[in-house]
Amino acid sequence: MRSTLARFLIAVAGLAACSAPMFAHHGSRISYDLTRMVTLTGTVTEFQWQNPHVYITFDVKDKEGNVTHWGAETYSPVVMTRSGWGRRTLKTGDKVTITVWPSKIGTPLGFLAKVVHPDGHVTDLSKGGGPK
């Protein structure tokens, strides 16, 4: 009887430990302000095609010429592929206009809503209502 209970408790503890990262990962709705969007024009400095999210880093110059380094988190590579994206969709040096749901704490970070690519075509991901 005790060994059965001990096995059960070990199994429950193991499952809880394995599922903790899954719950910790999905905080995007908490991190970003989904009540407003910010549109920025800048130059891509890095395009990371990786799990769990594709990530774009870009530099934005203000009117005085000061540069702010921004980051835009996106959906997973699988979701982005369904939207027509691939590993080479953006590259360092590309001039883009990016719309994000901004960070709630005011850092230069947001969740990607829309991109106007260098060739002028638009990818609008805002229809899904933002990060999950």
N, C-alpha and C positions, 0 to 999 in steps of 0.2 A: 504494500500500500504506500509506504513512504517513498520507495524508489519510483513509483508511478507519478506521485505528486512532484517529486524532485525533477523528473524528466519533463513533466508538463511545465513547471516553472522555468526551467532552463530554456525550453522551446519558446515560451512567451517572451522571455528576456532577449533571446536571440532575434526574434522577429521585431521586437521593439527597437533594438539597436540598429538593425538593417533598415528600418523604415524612417528613422530620424532624419537622415540626409534628405529624403524625399520631401518631408514636411518643411525642413529648413529652407529648401531651395525656392519654394513658391511664395515669395513675398513681394512680387512685383507690384501688385495693386496697392500695397502698403507704401512702397518706396516712391511711386510716381504720382503726380497730381493729375488725375484724369479729368479734371474740370476745366483745364485749359491746355493750350498748345503754344509752343514757341517755334518760330521759323528762323533758321540761321543759314547764312551762306558762308561756305568755307572750302578748305582744301583738305582732302583725305590724306591722313598721315599713316593710317594702318587699317587694314580690313582683315579681320580674323574670322575665318570660316571654321568654326569649331563648336562642339557640344559643350554645354547645354544651350548656348545662345550665340548667334553670330553677333559680332561687335564691330562698330565703326568708330575710329578715332579721327577727329578732324580739327583743324585750326580755324578760328574765326577772328578776323581783324575788325576792331571797332573804327570809328571815324578818325580817331587820333593815331591809328596804326598799331595799337596795343593788341597783342594776340592772346586769345583765351583758348586753351586746349579743351575741347569738348569730347564726350563719349556718348555713343548711342547704342544701347542694347537693343537687340531685335529678337525675333523668334528663333527656334531651333533651325539647323540647316535643312531638315526635312520640310518644315513649314515654308521656309524661304524658297526651297526648290519648287514647291507647288506654286509659288508666286512668280516663278520664272527666273529666280536668281541662281547663281553658281559661284564657284570659287573665284572667278575672275570678273564678277559683275562690277566691282569697284576696285580701283588700284591707287596706290600712292600717287599723289599729284592731281588726281581728278578734282575738278571744281564742281561742287554740288550745292544744292539748296535742300536742307534737311529740316523737317518738322518733327518735333518730339513732344511727348508728354514729359514735362520737366520733373526733376527731382524735387521732392517735397522739402528738402532741407537746403535748397538753394545752391547746390554744387553744380558745376557745368556738366551735367549728365542727364540723359533722358531716355525714354523708351521710344523707338522709332515709330512714327506714324506715316510719314510720307517722304519720298526722295524725288527730287528733280535731277535726273542723271545728266552727265556732261553733254550727251547728244540731244537733250531736251525731253526725252520720254519720262513719264512719271510712274512711280510705283506708289500706290496709295494703300497702306495697310491699316488705315484708321477705321475702315468699315467694321472690323472685328471688335471695336470698342476698347482696344488697348490690351495691355498685358493681362494674363490670367493669373 
